[in-house]
Amino acid sequence: MHKRLTGIALVILVVAFLLTYFIAHYHRFLESPLSKTQTIHIVFAPGASVHHLIADLQQLGDMPHPRYFLFLAYVKGATSKLKTGEYQFDPGTTPGQLLDQMLAGKAIFHRFTIVEGWTFQQLISALNNLAVVKHQLKNVSSEQILANLGLPAQNPEGLFYPATYYFSAGANDSDLLKWSYQLLEKKLETAWKDRAPDLPYKTPYQALIAASLVEKETAIAKERPMIAGVIMRRLQAGIPLQIDASIIYGLGVHYTGKITIEDLRKDTPYNTYTRKGLPSTPIGSPSLASIIAVLHPDHSQNLYFVAKGDGTHQFSAHLAEHNLAVQLYQLDQRYPYVKKKRSCQSLWYVSKSMRAFFCKLNEL
């Protein structure tokens, strides 16, 4: 009996010793950083497990007691709840802090910006140069890209919302385009529901085309509804839009940097001088501001506008006023009426406001 009690006591002592040893070493493991000097970089891919994580950590440096790490993962309930993504852990990060960060999904996020006004070719070129995504759409035609994305459209131009998109490692270029397309659909649908009455657009897509024209014509916020108003009134009156940005888009690689008379006469689906109505597709990715401007244009009588050369435009309701503005800002380069000392009061055939404008110039 005495020997039996001695044996039991010995077992208890051994178990207590081992338990104390485990607790001491496990506590030391919990308090010890995975690396004291180096930053740890991990990509935890979809389908990976805690065992894959342990193997990656062992390859990157000293990973003492992987069984302790596995035990800790079970204690934290992290064996099936770690978020995928790309992670960076600073020197001094403990095993528990690492698991907490991955449980919270505090991964590294990269970003990709689609710039307002970009054409689809500009978008794809930038996307192809993005090194941190998996490329599925390189060297693929526009038609194949739409098919791969499962989109019903025939032309991808203007279908992707200009914004900054954040993503983690492992994202595909097709994922980014899908997110962008879905965001555009949502924004356009919301704006369309709140549109002004009596617009000449029968579908949201037609409004998107018009918004792309506005986007290309001005970067001045207050001018967007003014240009949208000119487009609306010309469509309603059956007047060709005569949008230079559309001409340039239609010329493509043949555009030399300056629109010529031959360019204006060359008929393309985007020549808004030879054809009435909207172009067949957008000519770029419009901003939400341009979409809203098209659906809420100004209420003036302006039918014309001409670039002043400083990023702004001169708007006119009548052709005579517009012709004078063209001569002032484009043909004579700078204040021709000042140079010629022409009497501004002799301009009887323009509006009072335009006469006052030219008289003011003569005072300079």
Residue frames relative to the residue before (quaternion, step in Angstrom):
aa qw qx qy qz dx dy dz
M 1.0000 0.0000 0.0000 0.0000 0.00 0.00 0.00
H 0.6511 0.5205 -0.3018 0.4626 3.50 1.03 -0.92
K 0.6510 0.5137 -0.3139 0.4623 3.56 1.01 -0.85
R 0.6379 0.5337 -0.3295 0.4468 3.55 1.05 -0.79
L 0.6611 0.4997 -0.3038 0.4700 3.57 0.97 -0.85
T 0.6221 0.5374 -0.3335 0.4614 3.52 1.10 -0.76
G 0.6569 0.5172 -0.3082 0.4539 3.56 1.00 -0.82
I 0.6443 0.5163 -0.3149 0.4681 3.55 1.03 -0.84
A 0.6547 0.5135 -0.3102 0.4599 3.53 1.02 -0.91
L 0.6302 0.5358 -0.3270 0.4570 3.56 1.07 -0.74
V 0.6431 0.5159 -0.3189 0.4675 3.55 1.00 -0.85
I 0.6496 0.5188 -0.3185 0.4555 3.55 0.97 -0.90
L 0.6492 0.5211 -0.3159 0.4551 3.54 1.00 -0.84
V 0.6528 0.5104 -0.3123 0.4646 3.55 0.98 -0.87
V 0.6597 0.5024 -0.3063 0.4675 3.56 0.95 -0.92
A 0.6498 0.5123 -0.3167 0.4638 3.57 0.98 -0.85
F 0.6430 0.5201 -0.3209 0.4617 3.55 1.01 -0.83
L 0.6787 0.4877 -0.2962 0.4625 3.56 0.89 -0.95
L 0.6471 0.5157 -0.3224 0.4597 3.55 1.03 -0.82
T 0.6479 0.5080 -0.3128 0.4736 3.56 0.99 -0.85
Y 0.6328 0.5332 -0.3157 0.4643 3.53 1.04 -0.86
F 0.6656 0.5036 -0.2986 0.4628 3.57 0.93 -0.95
I 0.6706 0.5046 -0.3084 0.4479 3.57 0.86 -0.98
A 0.6586 0.5137 -0.3110 0.4534 3.57 0.94 -0.88
H 0.7066 0.4484 -0.2657 0.4786 3.55 0.86 -0.97
Y 0.6317 0.5231 -0.3353 0.4636 3.58 1.05 -0.74
H 0.6414 0.5106 -0.3216 0.4737 3.58 0.99 -0.79
R 0.6373 0.5128 -0.3222 0.4765 3.56 1.03 -0.80
F 0.6214 0.5390 -0.3274 0.4649 3.58 1.07 -0.79
L 0.6638 0.5166 -0.3061 0.4459 3.57 0.95 -0.91
E 0.7275 0.4410 -0.2369 0.4692 3.57 1.02 -0.81
S 0.6257 0.5667 -0.3358 0.4177 3.59 1.19 -0.43
P 0.4236 -0.6937 0.5124 0.2771 3.63 -0.87 0.85
L 0.5492 -0.6017 0.4634 0.3486 3.54 -1.15 0.61
S 0.7702 -0.0511 0.0207 0.6354 3.58 1.17 -0.60
K 0.3469 -0.7605 0.5154 0.1888 3.55 -0.86 0.95
T 0.8018 0.3078 -0.1248 0.4968 3.58 1.12 -0.63
Q 0.7626 0.3823 -0.1953 0.4840 3.60 1.08 -0.63
T 0.4426 -0.6470 0.5536 0.2810 3.52 -1.24 0.63
I 0.2723 -0.7627 0.5681 0.1465 3.57 -0.90 0.94
H 0.1016 -0.7902 0.6043 0.0128 3.55 -0.84 1.04
I 0.0127 0.8122 -0.5774 0.0820 3.56 -0.63 1.20
V 0.1392 -0.7351 0.6543 0.1100 3.57 -1.11 0.76
F 0.1208 -0.7982 0.5898 0.0215 3.56 -0.44 1.27
A 0.1999 -0.8413 0.4978 0.0675 3.53 -0.06 1.38
P 0.6328 -0.5056 0.4077 0.4216 3.59 -1.23 0.35
G 0.7783 0.3084 -0.2446 0.4891 3.57 -0.91 0.92
A 0.5360 0.6203 -0.4094 0.4004 3.59 1.26 -0.19
S 0.2761 -0.7571 0.5748 0.1421 3.55 -1.24 0.57
V 0.7059 -0.4131 0.3425 0.4623 3.54 -1.33 -0.03
H 0.6135 0.5543 -0.3448 0.4444 3.59 1.07 -0.70
H 0.6290 0.5066 -0.3318 0.4876 3.60 1.05 -0.73
L 0.6352 0.5336 -0.3236 0.4551 3.57 1.00 -0.82
I 0.6519 0.5093 -0.3124 0.4670 3.59 0.93 -0.89
A 0.6517 0.5139 -0.3153 0.4603 3.59 0.97 -0.87
D 0.6491 0.5078 -0.3214 0.4663 3.60 0.99 -0.81
L 0.6601 0.5070 -0.3103 0.4592 3.57 0.97 -0.84
Q 0.6387 0.5228 -0.3246 0.4620 3.57 1.04 -0.72
Q 0.6525 0.5086 -0.3122 0.4671 3.58 1.06 -0.74
L 0.6899 0.4967 -0.2842 0.4433 3.56 1.03 -0.75
G 0.7993 -0.1789 0.1388 0.5566 3.61 1.08 -0.47
D 0.7667 -0.3350 0.2700 0.4765 3.51 -1.25 -0.49
M 0.0082 0.7828 -0.6209 0.0405 3.54 -0.72 1.11
P 0.1225 -0.8295 0.5408 0.0668 3.59 0.17 1.22
H 0.8698 0.0748 -0.0573 0.4844 3.52 -1.13 0.76
P 0.0596 -0.8221 0.5660 0.0145 3.63 0.39 1.13
R 0.5950 0.5613 -0.3742 0.4369 3.60 1.14 -0.53
Y 0.6079 0.5360 -0.3495 0.4702 3.57 1.09 -0.68
F 0.6408 0.5253 -0.3188 0.4602 3.55 0.99 -0.86
L 0.6549 0.5015 -0.3098 0.4729 3.57 0.98 -0.86
F 0.6313 0.5244 -0.3244 0.4703 3.59 1.02 -0.81
L 0.6468 0.5197 -0.3127 0.4624 3.59 0.96 -0.88
A 0.6336 0.5309 -0.3278 0.4574 3.59 1.01 -0.81
Y 0.6449 0.5019 -0.3171 0.4813 3.58 1.03 -0.77
V 0.6386 0.5342 -0.3245 0.4488 3.58 0.96 -0.88
K 0.7289 0.4213 -0.2255 0.4903 3.60 0.99 -0.88
G 0.4279 -0.7080 0.4607 0.3214 3.58 1.26 -0.15
A 0.4300 0.7452 -0.4096 0.3032 3.53 1.23 0.58
T 0.4382 0.7394 -0.4477 0.2467 3.60 1.19 -0.12
S 0.8034 0.1928 -0.1049 0.5536 3.60 1.11 -0.58
K 0.6670 0.5293 -0.2856 0.4397 3.60 1.26 0.13
L 0.4188 0.6978 -0.4855 0.3192 3.61 1.21 0.20
K 0.3923 -0.7296 0.5158 0.2185 3.59 -0.88 0.97
T 0.4538 -0.6744 0.5121 0.2776 3.54 -0.99 0.85
G 0.4104 0.7023 -0.5211 0.2585 3.54 -1.22 0.45
E 0.5446 -0.5812 0.4945 0.3480 3.49 -1.40 -0.12
Y 0.0795 -0.8313 0.5498 -0.0164 3.56 -0.68 1.13
Q 0.1172 -0.7542 0.6416 0.0761 3.51 -1.25 0.61
F 0.0985 -0.8007 0.5909 0.0078 3.55 -0.77 1.10
D 0.4101 -0.7392 0.4871 0.2195 3.53 -0.70 1.13
P 0.6354 -0.4987 0.4077 0.4259 3.59 -1.22 0.36
G 0.7443 0.3671 -0.2861 0.4790 3.57 -0.94 0.88
T 0.4772 0.6707 -0.4440 0.3539 3.60 1.27 -0.09
T 0.3032 -0.7552 0.5562 0.1681 3.57 -0.83 1.00
P 0.6761 -0.4882 0.3432 0.4322 3.62 -1.21 0.33
G 0.6609 0.5092 -0.3165 0.4514 3.59 0.94 -0.80
Q 0.6497 0.5104 -0.3130 0.4685 3.58 1.00 -0.79
L 0.6199 0.5416 -0.3388 0.4556 3.56 1.05 -0.75
L 0.6867 0.4728 -0.2880 0.4711 3.58 0.85 -0.96
D 0.6290 0.5331 -0.3405 0.4519 3.61 1.00 -0.77
Q 0.6526 0.5163 -0.3140 0.4571 3.59 0.98 -0.83
M 0.6917 0.4630 -0.2790 0.4789 3.57 1.00 -0.81
L 0.6046 0.5354 -0.3557 0.4704 3.58 1.12 -0.56
A 0.7022 0.4463 -0.2579 0.4911 3.58 1.06 -0.76
G 0.4181 -0.7325 0.4514 0.2913 3.59 1.27 -0.19
K 0.3448 0.7435 -0.5024 0.2754 3.57 1.12 0.62
A 0.1094 0.8281 -0.5305 0.1446 3.52 0.54 1.28
I 0.5837 -0.5238 0.4702 0.4046 3.52 -1.37 0.05
F 0.1202 -0.7899 0.5976 0.0670 3.56 -0.86 0.92
H 0.2592 -0.7383 0.6073 0.1376 3.52 -0.97 0.97
R 0.2307 -0.7862 0.5551 0.1431 3.57 -1.17 0.28
F 0.0944 -0.7605 0.6412 0.0409 3.50 -1.27 0.63
T 0.1639 -0.8118 0.5580 0.0520 3.56 -0.74 1.08
I 0.1995 -0.7183 0.6561 0.1178 3.52 -0.98 0.98
V 0.3099 -0.7918 0.5044 0.1502 3.56 -0.48 1.23
E 0.5540 -0.6110 0.4550 0.3358 3.56 -1.04 0.80
G 0.7923 0.2785 -0.2274 0.4930 3.56 -0.84 1.01
W 0.4583 0.6840 -0.4589 0.3340 3.60 1.20 -0.15
T 0.3828 -0.6585 0.5878 0.2727 3.53 -1.17 0.62
F 0.6649 -0.4992 0.3594 0.4236 3.56 -1.25 0.28
Q 0.6327 0.5299 -0.3400 0.4508 3.60 1.02 -0.71
Q 0.6339 0.5083 -0.3314 0.4795 3.59 1.02 -0.70
L 0.6330 0.5321 -0.3238 0.4597 3.57 1.01 -0.82
I 0.6952 0.4753 -0.2814 0.4600 3.59 0.80 -1.02
S 0.6203 0.5417 -0.3453 0.4500 3.59 1.02 -0.75
A 0.6744 0.4788 -0.2916 0.4805 3.58 0.94 -0.88
L 0.6512 0.5181 -0.3120 0.4584 3.57 1.01 -0.79
N 0.6494 0.5205 -0.3131 0.4574 3.58 1.02 -0.78
N 0.6920 0.4631 -0.2685 0.4843 3.57 1.18 -0.56
L 0.5199 0.6260 -0.4135 0.4085 3.56 1.31 0.04
A 0.2882 -0.8248 0.4675 0.1345 3.56 -0.32 1.28
V 0.6964 0.5237 -0.2759 0.4057 3.59 1.11 -0.57
V 0.6401 0.4652 -0.3560 0.4971 3.61 1.20 0.33
K 0.4772 -0.6134 0.5329 0.3348 3.53 -1.30 0.32
H 0.2850 -0.7998 0.5117 0.1309 3.56 -0.64 1.13
Q 0.0413 -0.7907 0.6105 -0.0190 3.51 -0.80 1.14
L 0.7389 0.4447 -0.2020 0.4642 3.57 1.23 -0.44
K 0.4005 0.7129 -0.4892 0.3034 3.60 1.22 0.22
N 0.8474 0.1041 -0.1126 0.5083 3.54 -1.12 0.85
V 0.5065 0.6098 -0.4306 0.4315 3.55 1.11 0.78
S 0.4958 -0.6708 0.4620 0.3012 3.59 -0.93 0.85
S 0.6639 -0.5041 0.3721 0.4083 3.56 -1.28 0.38
E 0.6424 0.5278 -0.3235 0.4519 3.57 1.00 -0.82
Q 0.6698 0.4895 -0.2982 0.4720 3.58 0.99 -0.83
I 0.6044 0.5495 -0.3537 0.4556 3.57 1.08 -0.70
L 0.6608 0.4960 -0.3082 0.4716 3.58 0.90 -0.90
A 0.6485 0.5138 -0.3147 0.4651 3.57 1.01 -0.81
N 0.6595 0.5095 -0.3071 0.4594 3.59 0.97 -0.86
L 0.6918 0.4592 -0.2697 0.4876 3.56 1.11 -0.68
G 0.4157 -0.7268 0.4510 0.3092 3.55 1.28 -0.26
L 0.4216 0.7084 -0.4613 0.3281 3.57 1.15 0.61
P 0.4617 -0.7210 0.4482 0.2572 3.60 -0.93 0.85
A 0.5232 0.6740 -0.4072 0.3259 3.60 1.21 -0.36
Q 0.4250 -0.6911 0.5271 0.2528 3.55 -1.30 0.40
N 0.7712 0.1866 -0.1032 0.5998 3.57 1.22 -0.46
P 0.3723 -0.7778 0.4619 0.2076 3.62 -0.69 1.01
E 0.4571 0.7237 -0.4417 0.2686 3.60 1.20 -0.29
G 0.8574 0.1695 -0.1399 0.4653 3.54 -0.93 0.98
L 0.5718 0.6438 -0.3620 0.3571 3.59 1.26 -0.06
F 0.6921 0.4523 -0.2641 0.4967 3.60 1.26 -0.03
Y 0.4287 -0.7629 0.4369 0.2083 3.50 -0.63 1.26
P 0.3874 -0.7275 0.5132 0.2394 3.61 -0.80 0.97
A 0.3273 0.7010 -0.5621 0.2924 3.55 -0.55 1.24
T 0.4837 -0.6158 0.5169 0.3459 3.57 -1.33 -0.02
Y 0.1512 -0.8012 0.5781 0.0302 3.54 -0.77 1.13
Y 0.2127 -0.7791 0.5823 0.0930 3.56 -0.89 1.01
F 0.0649 0.8031 -0.5847 0.0944 3.55 -0.89 0.93
S 0.4045 -0.6952 0.5392 0.2498 3.55 -1.25 0.45
A 0.7052 -0.4487 0.3279 0.4403 3.56 -1.29 0.22
G 0.7208 0.4199 -0.3267 0.4443 3.52 -1.08 0.77
A 0.5170 0.6336 -0.4253 0.3877 3.59 1.23 -0.18
N 0.3677 -0.7176 0.5516 0.2136 3.55 -1.16 0.69
D 0.5995 -0.5477 0.4287 0.3959 3.56 -1.20 0.44
S 0.6184 0.5422 -0.3442 0.4529 3.58 1.11 -0.65
D 0.5896 0.5649 -0.3667 0.4458 3.61 1.13 -0.62
L 0.6583 0.5188 -0.3092 0.4493 3.57 0.92 -0.94
L 0.6712 0.4927 -0.3014 0.4646 3.57 0.92 -0.87
K 0.6321 0.5237 -0.3393 0.4593 3.59 1.01 -0.73
W 0.6414 0.5139 -0.3252 0.4677 3.58 0.94 -0.87
S 0.6716 0.5083 -0.2961 0.4504 3.56 0.94 -0.93
Y 0.6479 0.5117 -0.3126 0.4697 3.59 0.97 -0.85
Q 0.6686 0.5047 -0.3008 0.4559 3.58 0.91 -0.92
L 0.6445 0.5097 -0.3232 0.4694 3.58 1.04 -0.75
L 0.6300 0.5226 -0.3382 0.4644 3.60 1.00 -0.76
E 0.6417 0.5311 -0.3237 0.4487 3.57 0.90 -0.92
K 0.6681 0.5040 -0.2949 0.4611 3.57 0.95 -0.90
K 0.6771 0.4902 -0.2937 0.4637 3.59 0.87 -0.97
L 0.6813 0.4969 -0.2906 0.4521 3.57 0.89 -0.95
E 0.6450 0.5266 -0.3225 0.4502 3.57 0.97 -0.83
T 0.6587 0.5090 -0.3038 0.4634 3.57 0.97 -0.89
A 0.6762 0.4890 -0.2905 0.4682 3.58 0.93 -0.93
W 0.6375 0.5468 -0.3241 0.4354 3.59 1.00 -0.82
K 0.6448 0.5304 -0.3210 0.4471 3.58 0.98 -0.81
D 0.7408 0.3950 -0.2070 0.5023 3.58 1.11 -0.66
R 0.3517 0.7820 -0.4637 0.2231 3.61 1.26 0.25
A 0.5705 -0.5758 0.4666 0.3540 3.53 -1.31 0.45
P 0.5469 -0.6209 0.4358 0.3542 3.64 -1.14 0.44
D 0.8348 0.2916 -0.1864 0.4281 3.52 -1.41 0.25
L 0.3356 0.7197 -0.5335 0.2911 3.57 0.96 0.83
P 0.5032 -0.6750 0.4460 0.3037 3.61 -1.11 0.53
Y 0.5681 0.6051 -0.3789 0.4093 3.61 1.25 0.14
K 0.2907 -0.7867 0.5265 0.1392 3.54 -0.74 1.11
T 0.7926 0.1818 -0.0841 0.5759 3.59 1.14 -0.54
P 0.6218 -0.5268 0.4100 0.4096 3.60 -1.19 0.33
Y 0.6119 0.5618 -0.3563 0.4278 3.59 1.06 -0.67
Q 0.6298 0.5160 -0.3383 0.4719 3.60 1.01 -0.73
A 0.6364 0.5096 -0.3254 0.4790 3.58 1.03 -0.75
L 0.6174 0.5437 -0.3347 0.4595 3.58 1.08 -0.71
I 0.6241 0.5281 -0.3312 0.4711 3.59 1.01 -0.80
A 0.6741 0.4875 -0.2949 0.4701 3.58 0.84 -0.97
A 0.6404 0.5303 -0.3258 0.4500 3.60 1.00 -0.80
S 0.6291 0.5289 -0.3411 0.4562 3.59 1.05 -0.67
L 0.6160 0.5295 -0.3413 0.4729 3.60 1.11 -0.62
V 0.6418 0.5129 -0.3148 0.4753 3.56 0.97 -0.88
E 0.6503 0.5417 -0.3147 0.4297 3.57 0.91 -0.94
K 0.7090 0.4617 -0.2559 0.4677 3.56 0.97 -0.88
E 0.6830 0.5214 -0.2871 0.4234 3.57 1.12 -0.63
T 0.8282 0.0295 0.0043 0.5597 3.61 1.03 -0.60
A 0.2373 -0.7344 0.6172 0.1531 3.50 -1.29 0.58
I 0.5289 0.6215 -0.3958 0.4211 3.58 1.34 0.13
A 0.4801 -0.7199 0.4195 0.2745 3.57 -0.54 1.19
K 0.7121 0.4682 -0.2793 0.4423 3.60 0.80 -0.97
E 0.6494 0.5295 -0.3232 0.4398 3.61 1.19 -0.40
R 0.5087 0.6798 -0.4230 0.3166 3.60 1.15 -0.44
P 0.7156 0.4099 -0.2893 0.4860 3.67 0.71 -0.86
M 0.5973 0.5596 -0.3682 0.4410 3.60 1.16 -0.46
I 0.6743 0.4548 -0.2898 0.5045 3.59 0.95 -0.86
A 0.6097 0.5403 -0.3470 0.4647 3.57 1.07 -0.73
G 0.6411 0.5299 -0.3197 0.4539 3.58 1.06 -0.74
V 0.6259 0.5217 -0.3322 0.4751 3.59 1.02 -0.78
I 0.6515 0.5113 -0.3135 0.4646 3.59 0.91 -0.91
M 0.6564 0.5210 -0.3115 0.4480 3.60 0.88 -0.93
R 0.7090 0.4632 -0.2758 0.4546 3.60 0.78 -1.01
R 0.6360 0.5109 -0.3376 0.4696 3.60 1.04 -0.65
L 0.6315 0.5121 -0.3362 0.4753 3.59 1.00 -0.73
Q 0.6719 0.5013 -0.2972 0.4571 3.57 0.91 -0.88
A 0.7225 0.4253 -0.2379 0.4904 3.59 1.07 -0.74
G 0.4569 -0.6983 0.4431 0.3276 3.59 1.24 -0.14
I 0.4315 0.6821 -0.4623 0.3671 3.57 1.19 0.60
P 0.5239 -0.6167 0.4667 0.3570 3.65 -0.91 0.75
L 0.5253 -0.6757 0.4235 0.2968 3.57 -0.94 0.90
Q 0.1189 -0.8361 0.5234 0.1135 3.59 1.08 -0.73
I 0.2667 0.7566 -0.5323 0.2703 3.56 0.82 1.13
D 0.3906 -0.7547 0.4767 0.2251 3.59 -0.48 1.19
A 0.6168 0.5650 -0.3552 0.4173 3.60 1.01 -0.75
S 0.6370 0.5183 -0.3222 0.4710 3.57 1.11 -0.66
I 0.5972 0.5513 -0.3432 0.4708 3.58 1.10 -0.75
I 0.6705 0.5094 -0.2920 0.4534 3.56 0.87 -1.02
Y 0.6469 0.5156 -0.3230 0.4598 3.58 0.95 -0.86
G 0.6726 0.5081 -0.2963 0.4490 3.58 0.94 -0.88
L 0.6418 0.5204 -0.3280 0.4578 3.58 1.11 -0.62
G 0.2197 -0.8147 0.5120 0.1611 3.58 1.10 -0.56
V 0.8402 -0.1110 0.1114 0.5190 3.57 -0.87 -0.99
H 0.6102 0.5685 -0.3508 0.4260 3.58 1.24 -0.27
Y 0.4990 0.6364 -0.4403 0.3900 3.59 1.24 -0.06
T 0.2604 -0.8160 0.5059 0.1021 3.59 -0.69 1.13
G 0.6607 -0.4892 0.3197 0.4710 3.57 1.25 -0.04
K 0.7702 0.1536 -0.1040 0.6102 3.56 1.30 -0.16
I 0.3911 -0.7246 0.5183 0.2313 3.56 -0.85 0.99
T 0.1935 -0.7888 0.5778 0.0798 3.57 -0.81 1.05
I 0.6777 -0.4534 0.3739 0.4419 3.55 -1.34 0.13
E 0.6308 0.5362 -0.3275 0.4553 3.57 1.04 -0.78
D 0.6252 0.5370 -0.3366 0.4555 3.56 1.05 -0.77
L 0.6648 0.5099 -0.3042 0.4533 3.58 0.96 -0.85
R 0.7003 0.4642 -0.2642 0.4736 3.57 1.13 -0.65
K 0.5852 0.5880 -0.3733 0.4152 3.58 1.22 -0.44
D 0.2816 -0.8025 0.5064 0.1427 3.56 -0.43 1.22
T 0.1051 0.7445 -0.6522 0.0965 3.54 -0.90 1.06
P 0.6568 -0.4973 0.3635 0.4350 3.64 -1.20 0.22
Y 0.7155 0.4220 -0.2412 0.5017 3.59 1.27 -0.27
N 0.4875 0.6408 -0.4487 0.3878 3.59 1.26 0.21
T 0.1381 -0.8312 0.5374 0.0363 3.55 -0.17 1.32
Y 0.5325 0.5564 -0.4298 0.4713 3.55 1.28 0.44
T 0.7485 0.3779 -0.2127 0.5016 3.60 0.95 -0.86
R 0.7643 0.2914 -0.1634 0.5515 3.59 1.21 -0.41
K 0.3814 -0.6994 0.5586 0.2310 3.52 -1.11 0.78
G 0.7246 0.4367 -0.3119 0.4324 3.54 -1.26 0.37
L 0.6999 -0.4588 0.3528 0.4184 3.52 -1.36 -0.14
P 0.5712 -0.5373 0.4699 0.4052 3.59 -1.22 0.32
S 0.6546 -0.5527 0.3474 0.3811 3.58 -1.22 0.33
T 0.7890 0.0834 -0.0414 0.6074 3.61 1.17 -0.53
P 0.6316 -0.4603 0.4118 0.4687 3.59 -1.23 0.00
I 0.3500 -0.7281 0.5456 0.2229 3.58 -1.25 0.33
G 0.7885 0.0061 -0.0298 0.6143 3.57 1.28 0.32
S 0.5956 -0.5606 0.4356 0.3759 3.55 -1.32 -0.07
P 0.2257 -0.8106 0.5231 0.1355 3.62 -0.31 1.16
S 0.4904 -0.6323 0.5137 0.3094 3.53 -1.20 0.56
L 0.6459 -0.4945 0.3962 0.4258 3.55 -1.28 0.22
A 0.6062 0.5663 -0.3541 0.4317 3.59 1.06 -0.71
S 0.6714 0.4800 -0.2995 0.4787 3.60 0.99 -0.77
I 0.6163 0.5339 -0.3431 0.4663 3.59 1.06 -0.71
I 0.6703 0.4888 -0.2950 0.4741 3.57 0.90 -0.92
A 0.6282 0.5416 -0.3379 0.4448 3.60 1.02 -0.79
V 0.6591 0.5070 -0.3076 0.4625 3.59 0.95 -0.83
L 0.7225 0.4268 -0.2412 0.4875 3.57 1.02 -0.78
H 0.7510 0.1981 -0.1543 0.6107 3.58 1.38 -0.08
P 0.0275 0.8445 -0.5336 0.0362 3.61 0.58 1.12
D 0.6303 -0.5340 0.3978 0.3991 3.55 -1.30 0.26
H 0.4381 -0.7121 0.4983 0.2297 3.57 -1.29 0.31
S 0.3553 0.7310 -0.5070 0.2869 3.59 1.12 0.59
Q 0.5138 -0.6177 0.4866 0.3430 3.55 -1.33 -0.20
N 0.3611 0.7726 -0.4678 0.2319 3.60 1.27 0.12
L 0.1093 -0.7866 0.6068 0.0322 3.51 -1.07 0.93
Y 0.7585 0.3138 -0.1501 0.5510 3.57 1.27 -0.21
F 0.0814 0.7585 -0.6464 -0.0145 3.52 -1.30 0.38
V 0.1054 -0.7807 0.6149 0.0366 3.53 -1.18 0.66
A 0.5042 -0.6602 0.4675 0.3022 3.57 -1.01 0.80
K 0.3715 -0.7412 0.5209 0.2029 3.57 -0.94 0.89
G 0.5474 -0.6195 0.4049 0.3908 3.57 1.18 -0.40
D 0.7062 0.4104 -0.2602 0.5150 3.58 1.27 -0.10
G 0.6809 -0.4786 0.2770 0.4802 3.56 1.28 0.34
T 0.6861 0.4259 -0.2750 0.5217 3.58 1.28 -0.27
H 0.3449 -0.7360 0.5505 0.1904 3.57 -1.33 0.14
Q 0.3370 -0.6753 0.6141 0.2308 3.51 -1.34 0.46
F 0.1844 -0.7986 0.5686 0.0697 3.59 -0.70 1.12
S 0.0580 -0.7964 0.6019 -0.0079 3.56 -1.06 0.80
A 0.3736 -0.7184 0.5449 0.2178 3.52 -1.19 0.64
H 0.7779 0.2782 -0.1343 0.5472 3.58 1.18 -0.58
L 0.6185 -0.5924 0.3814 0.3479 3.53 -1.12 0.71
A 0.6287 0.5407 -0.3509 0.4350 3.60 0.95 -0.78
E 0.6469 0.5029 -0.3141 0.4795 3.58 0.97 -0.85
H 0.6561 0.5217 -0.3091 0.4493 3.56 0.96 -0.89
N 0.6492 0.5185 -0.3279 0.4496 3.59 0.94 -0.83
L 0.6381 0.5120 -0.3259 0.4738 3.57 1.04 -0.73
A 0.6460 0.5158 -0.3155 0.4660 3.58 1.01 -0.82
V 0.6243 0.5272 -0.3371 0.4676 3.59 1.04 -0.77
Q 0.6646 0.4933 -0.3045 0.4715 3.58 0.92 -0.91
L 0.6678 0.5212 -0.3017 0.4375 3.56 0.95 -0.87
Y 0.8188 0.3109 -0.1368 0.4629 3.57 0.74 -1.06
Q 0.7877 0.3104 -0.1718 0.5036 3.60 1.13 -0.42
L 0.7520 0.4093 -0.2415 0.4567 3.61 0.81 -0.91
D 0.7852 0.3003 -0.1636 0.5162 3.59 0.84 -0.93
Q 0.4910 -0.7163 0.3782 0.3206 3.55 1.39 0.24
R 0.8169 -0.1767 0.1579 0.5258 3.64 0.49 -1.07
Y 0.8591 -0.2139 0.1079 0.4523 3.53 -0.75 1.21
P 0.0165 -0.8412 0.5405 -0.0017 3.63 0.58 1.06
Y 0.6523 0.5279 -0.3349 0.4287 3.60 1.03 -0.62
V 0.5763 0.5383 -0.3800 0.4834 3.57 1.22 -0.33
K 0.6740 0.5016 -0.2956 0.4547 3.57 0.92 -0.94
K 0.7490 0.4074 -0.2190 0.4744 3.58 0.89 -0.93
K 0.3099 -0.7781 0.4901 0.2416 3.58 1.33 -0.19
R 0.2543 0.7865 -0.5208 0.2134 3.52 1.06 0.80
S 0.4928 -0.6643 0.4688 0.3099 3.58 -0.94 0.81
C 0.3810 -0.7411 0.5041 0.2268 3.54 -0.65 1.12
Q 0.6158 0.5702 -0.3551 0.4118 3.59 1.11 -0.58
S 0.5943 0.5786 -0.3679 0.4203 3.59 1.24 -0.32
L 0.5722 0.5935 -0.3855 0.4143 3.59 1.26 -0.20
W 0.0019 0.8626 -0.5046 0.0361 3.55 0.71 1.15
Y 0.6856 0.5296 -0.2797 0.4138 3.57 1.15 -0.63
V 0.6462 0.4582 -0.3491 0.5006 3.62 1.21 0.18
S 0.6655 -0.5163 0.3559 0.4047 3.54 -1.28 0.28
K 0.6659 -0.5065 0.3684 0.4052 3.55 -1.28 0.39
S 0.6514 0.5220 -0.3259 0.4440 3.60 0.98 -0.80
M 0.6627 0.4867 -0.3104 0.4771 3.60 1.01 -0.77
R 0.6131 0.5376 -0.3495 0.4615 3.61 1.07 -0.71
A 0.6483 0.5115 -0.3098 0.4713 3.55 0.99 -0.85
F 0.6154 0.5564 -0.3374 0.4449 3.56 1.09 -0.77
F 0.7116 0.4413 -0.2643 0.4786 3.61 0.81 -0.95
C 0.6025 0.5387 -0.3642 0.4628 3.61 1.07 -0.57
K 0.6198 0.5410 -0.3327 0.4609 3.55 1.07 -0.75
L 0.6264 0.5415 -0.3342 0.4503 3.57 1.02 -0.77
N 0.6561 0.5295 -0.3100 0.4394 3.58 1.00 -0.81
E 0.6267 0.5411 -0.3352 0.4495 3.56 1.25 -0.39
L 0.5534 0.6348 -0.3925 0.3697 3.61 1.22 -0.32
